[in-house]
Amino acid sequence: MARVALANVSKSYGSTRVLHGIDLEIADGELVVLVGPSGCGKSTLLRMLCGLEEISAGELRIDGELVNHLPPAQRGIAMVFQSYALYPHMTVRGNMAFGLRIQGATRAQRDARVEAAAKALHIDHLLDRRPRELSGGQRQRVAIGRAIVREPRLFLFDEPLSNLDAALRVKTRIELARLHRELAATMVYVTHDQVEAMTLGDRIVVMHEGRIQQAGSPLALYEHPANRFVASFIGSPTINLANAEVRAASADGVRLALPGGAVLDVPVDGARLAPGARVEVGIRPEHFAVAEDGASPDRGMLQFGGEVTLVEQLGESHLVYLRCADGLELVARGTGHTGVRVGDRIGLRAEAARLHVFDGEGVACARPRKV
């Protein structure tokens, strides 16, 4: 497999820069997911790894070798595209073996690799069919198998599940995770779906406007987002945000004046904040609990009151949407069913230790504990 290192890598089209100084190291056997909204640069970065896009500045090394100017065929990389890109006139066997035939592999070598990959992907019974006879999920597995038989040192996946329906995406995602464990392969996977990112990645790289916002384990990004963008992007429904004012701050915590006049002590590092500073507090929907509107919160608890505008019953969970008197809109997630109805007046409360605090630039005040 392969180690990958990008050092100050940038990409420009004329005077327009789309990637800004990307620094990233990928360990041997690691599955790294590049995630972010459309246009953030994740697919461009993947194509630069593959050699389909030139690097404008910086260095790309694979196993210590500088590969900036190596053509794709010499990088030892296999790429799986969103569109499958199968030859319609060839059988599954022919599609999977085509790259090996171009490389000069013998018939015996081709057959052995194709049959082994097909068995691992549970498509060995489809080897004599043509793409038009396959479902979308089967076609995607053929595309993945075509990459596996080449025995590359690096696998690249460009939103490979986006054309599949929801149930098939889940099934194929599970197969990809199993395949990564079995191959112990180095993989870089691009998606805009945060559920795919959270469930597949050993490490997630969140991108926005051509820059890496944060890289870390799924749990680290969820519990300790580096900034407001990462906090809002990771998690569904998105994190709730409310304005607040700093009353006092230290390395041990901040005292905040919240909407409605409540004052709350939050255990985050507020050393760089000063009294009077405007900040935002974030609380994830699953960290809210329903309480009586107007009930006195316990010490160390944040509470909002308002009118329920929507209730979504999802079976295993539910979502409650609340509009506060000042116009602030919040959403809470709970387990199972709820007796809350539209028009009810309720309170939502959460422990102060669950709050995230973002300064005026959107940068998170660090929590003392680490994931």
Secondary structure, DSSP 8 states (H G I E B T S, - for coil): ---EEEEEEEEEETTEEEEEEEEEEE-TT-EEEEE-STTSSHHHHHHHHHTSS--SEEEEEETTEE-TT--GGGTTEEEE-TT----TTS-HHHHHHHHHHHHT--HHHHHHHHHHHHHHTT-GGGTTS-GGGS-HHHHHHHHHHHHHTT--SEEEEESTTTTS-HHHHHHHHHHHHHHHHHHT--EEEEES-HHHHHHH-SEEEEEETTEEEEEE-HHHHHHS-SBHHHHHHSSSS--EEEEEEEEEE-SS-EEEE-GGG-EEEE-S--TT--TT-EEEEEE-GGG-EEEETT----TTEEEEEEEEEEEEE-SSEEEEEEEETTS-EEEEEEES-----TT-EEEEEEEGGG-EEE-TTSBB---SS--
